[in-house]
Amino acid sequence: MLKRDHTLSLSTQARAPGFRVELRGTTFRLIASGAWTVAEATKLDAALKRLRVPIPPTPEFTGEMDIAGIAEIDTAGAWLLQRTAASWEAGGLHTRYAGATESFRILIEEVHKRGSSERPKIKKKGAAQQLVEDVTKALTGVWSDAIQLTSFLGEVTSAFARMVMQPWRFRPKSFVHHLDHAGLRAVPIIGLICFLIGAVVMQQGVVQLKPFGAEPFAVNMVAILALREVGILLTAIMVAGRSGSAFTAEIGSMKMREEIDAMRTLGIDPMDTLVLPRVLALVVALPLLTFLGDITGLIGGGVMAMAVLGLDVSTYIDKLHEAVDFQHFMAGMIKAPFAALIIGLVGCLEGMRVEGSAESLGKHVTSAVVKAIFLVIILDAVFAMFLSAIGM
């Protein structure tokens, strides 16, 4: 805001912004006074819109903006003056300014220059071009994520090697804490989900096999699915949504508050302190949770088998022994450490990528869950095909 008089003035009456008009000879004058600022812009705008020039637009008549009485002005006031002068010019009335100080003149000229400049045109993209750009961006993002995840895996491996060579780097309290949160506290929800899914698969298997008179084979289906696929997949997805997002939120909030930078300044390696205990705890916890998911899935299938097939406990167990063997159990369990490694790496990496805003934190938490679940499913599919190919 520009003021004509910069000296301190304690007036007893507030200045009222405004203007008056007069016709002096062949000059139509607008005599402005008071404060032309954004605080008074609404009143001035309404008054100027009602103003009409009562003279014919002939060459002998001119317009004049006398701003000698303006005490203070900002860009809003300068824009109102410039808009009024432009409307007079458009009506054929050549207009000039009078009484402007150097600072007022510079402000009015700058507003005129900015207001008359052409706005950049927004290029509208066609549907095909937008689709190509979106696909290209997605593929580039996948490639970039793969590189970053591989690099992060190398850093974690290096930190693990340092810990093996220097055992004092291992933080047992942090490891036990994350083992409790990622493992023990996940037992109820994983046990319940796997139990219900086992029961549902058994019920649907009986319904679908009944027309063929093959209802007893539903036990074989549930046993193989629970041990090879359902147990590990459900457990990994639940852990990705529960612990993977927690890892990202915890590390990301520390990144937002610059705690990780402070740790590096103090000579504390975030990989040893934050990342490695979480990844190791998840690698230990997920196989145990998978074993729990397998057992509860079989129990859920057994409860439903007793309800719909009339089997007793001993008969159900005998059928399980006939349907599966140790290799089916190992086919599911062997995937668990790799799934845990993926979930831990993705969760910690996305946390490290958080920037200094809550929006960034929410975006990376969502990204961590989606990427972890996607990679776990890809891992499961690759292992399933590989194990089938080697006859396991």
N, C-alpha and C positions, 0 to 999 in steps of 0.2 A: 504494500500500500504506500502511495506517495502522498506527502503532506506539503502544502505550500509553506506553512510556517512551522518550523521545528522547535520553536520556543515553547516553554511550559505555560499553559493558559488554564486558569481556573474560572471558567465561565459559570454564571449563575443560571443560564438558560441554554438548553441543548440546541445545537444547530439543526435546523430542519432542512433536509435536502429538497431540492425542487428546481423550478425554472419558471421563467415567464417569456412570452414572445411579444415582439413589437415590429411594426413596419416603419422603418425610417428611410424615407425617400424610396429608392428602388431596392432596398436591402431588407430582406426578411430575417430578423435576428432571433435566435434562441439564446437567452441570457441565463446561464446555469449558475446555481449557487449552492452552498452547503456542502454536504458530504455525498459523493457519488461512489458508494461502496456496495459490496455484496449484501450488507445488512439492509440497505434501503432499495435494493434492486427491484424488488417486487412492486413497490409503490411507483418508482420511476418508470418501470416498464409499462404499467397500466396507464399512466398519464401520457407517456409518449405515444402509445398506440392510439389514444384518442385525439392526438394532435393532428390537425389538418392545415395545409398551407393555403391560405385564402387569396392567392395571387395567381395570375395566369403564367404558365411555363414559357415565358418569352425571353429572348436573349438579354434584354435590358435589366431584368431582375436577377438578383443574386441572393444567396443565402449565407448566413454567418453564424458560427457557433462561438459565442462569447463565453469563454470558460475562466475569465479572470476572477469570478466570484466563487469558484470551487475551492474549498479549503483542503479537501483530501479526495483522492481518487484511487481506485484499483482497477484491475482488468475488467471486472464486471461493469463498472461505470464507464470505462473507456469503450467497451464493446457496445453499450447502449448509445453512446454518442456517435460512434462509428456507424451503427446500424441506422440511426436517424439521418445522418449525413448521406448515407448510401441511398436511402429511400428518396431523399430530396433530389439527389443526382439522377436517380432513375426517372423522376418526374420532370426532368429538364431544368432543375434549379441548381446552377453551379454553386457549390458551397465551399467556404473556407473557415479556418479556425482563427480566433483572435484571443489574445490575452493568455496564451499558453506559455508556461515556463519551459525551460529546457528539458527538465525531467518529465513533465506532463507530455510534451511534444514527442519525446522518445517512446513513452508508453503507448500513446495513441497510434503512432506510426507502426510500432511493433504489433499491436492488435490488428491494425488494418492489413499488415503484411501476412500475418498468420491466418486471418479470416478469409483473405482473398486467394490464398494458395489452394491449389487443387488437391482434393483428398485422394489418396491412393485407391485405385480400384481393386476390389477383392476378386481374385480370379476364381471362378466357379469350375470345379473339376467334374468331369463326367463320371458316370457310374463305373465304367470300365477302368478309367485311370485311377479312381479311388480304390477299386478292388485290387489293382496291380500294386499300388503303393502299400496297401494294408498287408497283402501277402508278402511283399518284399520286406516290410518292417518286421513281420512275424518271424520270417525265416532268419533274418539278420539277428533278431533277438534270441532265437533258439541257439544259433551258433555262438553268440556272445556269452550266453548263459553256460553253454557247454565248456567254453574255454575258461570262464571264471570258476566254475565248479571243479574242473580238473586242476587248475592252479591252487585252489583252496585245499583240495585233497592232498596235493603235494606239501603244502604248508603244514597240514595236520600230521601227515606221515613224518615229516621232518621233526615236528614237535614231539611226536611219540618216540622217535629214535633218540632224541635228546633225553627224554624222560627215562628210557631204558638204560642209557649210559650214565645218567645222573639221577638216580632214584629220588634224591631230595626234591626234585622238581614236582613230583607227584603230590597232589593235594587230596589226602584221604577224606577230610571233612567235606569238601565240595563234592567229591565223588559220591559219598554216602548220601549227602543231601539230595543230589539229583537222582540217585538210584531210588530213594524213597518217593520223590515226587513223580518221576517218570514211570516207576515200576510198581511199588507197593500200593500207591494211591489210585492206580489205574485198574487194580484187580476187580473191584465190584462192577464197574461199567463194562469191562471186557468180558468178564464171566457172564453177566446178564445177556449181553448182545449175542455172544456165541451160543449160549443156551437156547435163546429164542430162535436164532437162525437154524440151529440143528433141528429143533422141533418143527419149524415150518418146512424145511427141506424134506424131512421124513413124512410129514402129512401130505405134501404135494406129490412126493414120490409114490406113496401108496395110491393116491387118487389117479395118477397118470398110468400106473402099471396095472391097476385093477382090471381094466378091460381085457388085458392079455393073461390074466391069472398069474401074474408074476409079482404079487405084493411082497412076498418075503425078500425079493431082491432089492427092495428099498433100503434095507439095512446095509447091504453092500454099498449102495450108492452113497448113503450118508457117511459111512465109515471112510470111504476113499476120498470123498469130497472134503470132509472135515479135516483129515490128516494132511492131504496134499495141497489143498487150495484155500478152503474157507477159513480155517484157523489162522493161517499166516496172513491172508489178505485182510480179513476183518480186523485182526489185531494191529497190523501195520497201519491201516487207514485210521483207526481210532487213535493210535499213538501219534500219527502225523498231525491229525487235527487237534490233539490235546497237547502233546509235548513239543512238537515242531513249532506250533504257533507260539507257545510259551517261550521257547528259546529265542525266537525272533523278537518278541515283545520285550523280553528282559534285556537282551544285548542292545536292541534298538533304542530303548529308553536311555540306557547308559551312553550310547553314542550321541543321542540328542543333548544330553546334559554334559557332554564332553568329558565324561568320566574315563573313557577309554584313552583319550589323549593324555589325561592326567596320569593314568597308570603307566603309559609309555614314558612320560616325563620322569616318573619316579623309578624307572628301570624295571617295571613289572611287565612281563610279556603277557598280553591278553590271550594268546594262544594257549599258554600253560594254565592261565587262571580261569578263563571263561569257556573256551571252546573244548579243549581236551577232556576235562571232567564230564562235560555234558555228553560228548560223543561216546566216551567209554562207558558211562552209566547206561546209555541207551543200548549199546552193543551187548551189555550184560543183561539188561532188563527185558529186551524184546524176545529173545529165545524163551525165557521163563514165562512171559506172558503168552507166547504162542503155544507153549505146552499147556498152560491153563486153558486157552481157547480151544485147543483140540479136545481136552477132557470134557469141558462143559458142553461143547458141541455134541459130543457123543452121548453125554448124559441127557441133553435135550432131545436128541433123536430117540434115546431109549425110553424116555417118559412117553413120547408120542407113540412109539411102537407098542408099548404096553396098552395105550389107550385105544389105538385103532386096529392093531393086529392081535391083541390079546397075549403077547409074549410075556413070560416072566423074566426076572433078572438073569438067571443062569442061562436060559435059552438065548437071550439077547447077547450075553457075553460070548457064548459059544459061537454064535453067528459072526460076531466081530472077529474072533480068532480065525474063522474060516475065510473071511472076506479080505482081511488085511494082514500084512506082515511088517517086519521092522523097516523094510525099505520104503514103504509108504509113509511111515512116520518120519524117517530121515529126509524124504523128499520135500516135506514141508519145513522141517527144522533147519535144513541147510540154507534156506533162503533168509532166515531171520536175521543173522548178523549183517548180511549185505543190505537188507532193508533198513536195519537200524542205522547203519553207516550213512546211507542216502538221506534218511530223515534228519539225522544229526547235522550232516554237512549242509544241507539246504537250509535248515532252520538257523544255524549259526551264520552262514554266509549272508542270508537276507537280513539278518540283524546287523551285520557289519556294514551293509549297504544303505542303512537308514540315514537320511539327512536330517536337518534340524527343524522338522515340522511334524505335527501330529498327522497330517495327511500322508506324509511319506511313511510314517510308522504303520498306519493302517494299510497302505498299499502293499508294503513288503510283508506284513503278516499274512494278508490274503494270498500274496504270491507264493509265500513259503508253503502254505497248506496245499495250494493247487499243484505246485511243482512237485512236492514230495509225494502226493498221492499218485500223480501221473507217472513219476519215475518208478514208484513201487509197483504199479500195475505192469509197466513195461518190463521191469526186472522179473516179476512173477511169470509173465508170458515167455520170456527168454529161457528162464530156468525150466519151465514146464516142457517146452519143446526140446531142450537139450537133454533133460533127464529121460524123456520118452525115447529120444533117439538112441541113448545108450542102454535102454532097457531097464531103467530104474523106476 
